[in-house]
Amino acid sequence: MTGRPQTYELAGRTVNRIGFGAMQLPGPHVWGPPKDRDQAIAVLRRAVELGVNHIDTAQYYGPDVSNELIRAALHPYPDDLVLATKVGALRDAEGGWPPALSPDELIEAVHHNLTALGIERIDVVNLRIPDAGTEIPLAELIGPLQALKDAGKVGGVGISTVGLDLYLEAAKLTDIAQVQNLYSVANRASADIVAQTAADGVPFVPYFPLGAAWTNDNVLGNPVVTEIAGARGITAAQVALAWTLAQGDHVLLIPGTSSIDHLEENMAVAEIELEADEIERLDGAAEPG
């Protein structure tokens, strides 16, 4: 066991800092059913066996795939399991991710998640802001979700894909349950939000901490990452995840996978603590941009 805190509070619940992201459970490009449904269910069950009690999902993963798999694998859910979802987008026939930000769409999306997961209340709902931003006032986006929280359908309201100004504005409208932004060894664009959420005691949940094909962030091939991995005899992914955890006690990981081997590799990061000089080297390893 490392000296690093292993848990943090999320929407009033205590979660292990390494959770699970369900985005990789559907088929390629987060579209359609998984290649091996039994394997996907086995991964979810193994995740819980290994201590995962925070699963991040969305009804538009698939669409309608991830939540169905989570319910099939884990319902009735363990008492300590925290489920978080995202709203604010849909999937179109071409596999795109168009925004769905009207009040009716946001409310309907929450209810779709509740129905698909087989629950009456979801712990966290994250409002996903489109990459290109939106002209809709933030109060009109937060309002319907806050109303659902007040009605007991939502435990906490989070936000995703936001800059510091938008985060600070959202924090005036509701108690922010978490912030989900792109962040990794290779991409530090959200460093200001990582720092601000730490000061505020708000969980920061980085997505794509290992990079992704469509981000062009070279995490696993970063020379500093690979050098440290080789010297330690661990994987590049473990180095990158351990560095991300070291960015603050409030950082919660949700690495996703459809492989039990990769799942176990990710969960082993709980026992890996980088040395100060290794963190310093990785701190300087961000790609320009």
Secondary structure as UniProt FT lines:
FT   STRAND          7..10
FT   TURN            11..12
FT   STRAND          13..16
FT   STRAND          20..21
FT   HELIX           22..24
FT   HELIX           28..30
FT   HELIX           37..49
FT   TURN            50..51
FT   STRAND          54..56
FT   TURN            59..61
FT   TURN            63..65
FT   HELIX           66..74
FT   TURN            79..80
FT   STRAND          82..87
FT   TURN            93..94
FT   HELIX           103..117
FT   STRAND          122..128
FT   TURN            131..132
FT   HELIX           138..150
FT   TURN            151..152
FT   STRAND          154..160
FT   HELIX           164..173
FT   STRAND          176..182
FT   TURN            189..190
FT   HELIX           191..200
FT   STRAND          204..207
FT   TURN            209..210
FT   TURN            213..216
FT   TURN            220..221
FT   HELIX           223..232
FT   HELIX           236..245
FT   TURN            246..247
FT   TURN            249..250
FT   HELIX           260..267
FT   HELIX           268..271
FT   HELIX           276..283
//
